[in-house]
């Protein structure tokens, strides 16, 4: 949190929902240029588990968003937010899933990239795909 405040990253801002709870964050994502989301500002929540960084946070869009990799209730479905280890379906390689080296910055860069380039092969929202 302190690092992001010192060195903000283009494309999003982040802060605590409640100053007394380091596990719940609110992020604002600016729609990437040259996408359907350009010009939009999208609010989401990141909820970190108590054993972070060994396990990934959960991310949920609060602003309604229509995207193949965001299910209808707002939950984000991308590889780096999936539990570490082997994929029981054999779709993702372990190195594509959560690793403790990921940070809020790497998560947000991945989500912004997802907005610009959806993964239609593994949709969380089949209608949007």
Secondary structure, DSSP 4 states (H G I P E B T S, - for coil): -HHHHHS--TTEEEEESSTT-TTEEEEEEEPPTTSTTTT-EEEEEEE--TTTTSSPPEEEESS----TTB-TTSBB--GGGSPSS--TTS-S-GGGS--TT--HHHHHHHHHHHHHS--GGG-SSTTT-
